[in-house]
Amino acid sequence: MDRGEGISLIVPFRPDDAGRLKTWLWLKRYWQWSLPAAELIVGRDDGLPFSKTCAVNEGAARATGDVFVILDADCYMDAGTLIACAEHVRLNRAWWMPYKAMWRLKKHVTRRLLSQDPEAPMQVTLPPPDTEDVQGEENAWAWAYDARTHGAMCQVIPAAGFREVGGMDPRFRGWGGEDSSFAFALDTLWAPRSLDDSVDAAHLWHARIGEGKGPRGRMWVGQEAPRTGTSLRARYEHCSGKPGAMRSLVREGLRAVG
């Protein structure tokens, strides 16, 4: 199964920004070429601000694969890693953060990549050989290796595990807290995360939706404050390792929008 059979790529995305849409269309071709037998589903959400969690749940409801890869629309990485992780979760009660470090590429590197043919092997060197190629300056390396602790950008989960946990909490709207909260839930209700130490992933550059630097610059359209999910995320962290409390918290979220 080296073509992606049985894998559902679930990409939460709304095409309301031309720059992000261009990046996603390039990546869509890359994934269709590198995993031709995989099911590619764009999860939808029409609320304001956009809810990644609702979009993932919507896509998962339509997915037919036995392994879900929850994938951001700006994630670029080796497809072979996803295949290997999928094989592992088929044989074990596990889920994966499938990279060692996540590098936020700058505009000039991303544009150079997008000008090339997506139907080709990885075309960027990771880790980047030049600090001028990645965002974060002196913090770039710390950010890169910290990303998987937050469940960021890509998760490989058996479909049974996703359903056992109950999906992602639909109360998260706007940017902030949704990935790490779901990771806490998976760690507690399914299995502790497995970590890949052999592969790096790239976060492709895109214009900020919000204004300014820091968390405020990452606010999504319709989001009134940065990291609106901070308090809810704190509750997920508090329930980490406590199956009964975590199950109650997840059910609370489902009832809140049910």
Buried (B, 14 or more C-beta within 10 A) or exposed (E): EEEBBBBBBBBBBBEEBEEBBEBBBBBBEBBBEBBEEBBBBBBBBEEEBBBBBBBBBBBBEEBEBBBBBBBBBBBBBBBBBBBBBBBBBEEEEBBBBBBBBBBBBBEEBBEEBBEEEBEEEBEBEBBBEEEEBBBBEEEBBEBBBEBBEBBBBBBBBBBBBBEBBBBBBBBBBBBBBBBBBBBBBBBBBBBEBBEBEEBBBBBBBBEEBBEEEEBBEBBBEEBEEBBBBEEBBEBBEEBBEEEEBBBEBBEEBBEEEE
